[in-house]
Amino acid sequence: MKLFLVIGESHVYQPNFVAEFLRRTTDEVVGAALVTKVPIKTDMIRYLLTHINKLIPVEIIGLAIDTFRTVVLNLLPRDRNSCNFYSVRAVYKAFNIPFFEVADSINKSDYLEKITSLKPDVIISSNPLIFKAPLLAVPTKCCLNRHSSLLPACGGLWPIFHAVRLGSIHTGTSIHIMMPGIDQGAVLAQGQVEIQPSDTLRSLYAKTYTISAGTLLKALDKVRVSDYTPISSSEPASYFSNPTDNDWMEFRKRGGKF
């Protein structure tokens, strides 16, 4: 199959997920989009900067150290055999994937024309941008989205935060068919991780991204044979946006750590 990737730029979780997927897939990646800017409402970094008071000092220091470290390490040369990547851009370059940058919306006409010209069978998304109907209709098979929760639970934004806030004992990664409704398409594959008392949001996101490549490959194996049967789930459906003050209070009462 011919694949097109739409991946949000990140210096933390996405790069190694994308690199592992590119190493393992037998399908042809015909191109990619690098999402460098998203709407304010869905931008986690902007949210954190305006709600930095929700973090305790040790979390702020740790976040600053990790950010500095990843930016510095991203300056080092990387090839496809590198153990760790620190930007999606570096991954695309190392694997010789032709790409273009996207800001705010993937539905602009010039982006749509570029993707359509590549005639992908599947478009793979791992970013918060919403796909509108014209883009959803481009691939011959479907659009797939990677989401860090056990859908239908914790759809929307900050899924792992809300899983911890609600006292869930598991979270994970879901690969689902993209529909006009956000995080509502059939879930084709999932990977599960246990939420331990020692876990933080950072460690849980790392775990869900670690299993993401394998979960995506399972979903693609189903798509390859036109098997769109959703997996069964006992999880109740829920959908959330950015955390409110009350959400942060509940998160901390559960022992939640950033």
Protein Blocks (a to p, Z undefined) as FASTA:
>chain_A
ZZdddddddfklmmmmmmmmmmmpmbdcfbdcddfbdcfklmmklmmmmmmmmpcfklmm
mmmmmmmmmmmmmmpccdfkbfbdcbfklmmmmnopacdddehiakbfklmmmmmmnopa
bdcdddfbdcdfklmmmpmkbccdddddddfehgaehklmmmmmnopabdcdddddddfb
ghkaccfbdcdddddfkbcfklmmmmmmmmmmmmmmmmmmmmmnopabdcddfbdcdddd
dddfklmmmmmmnopaZZ
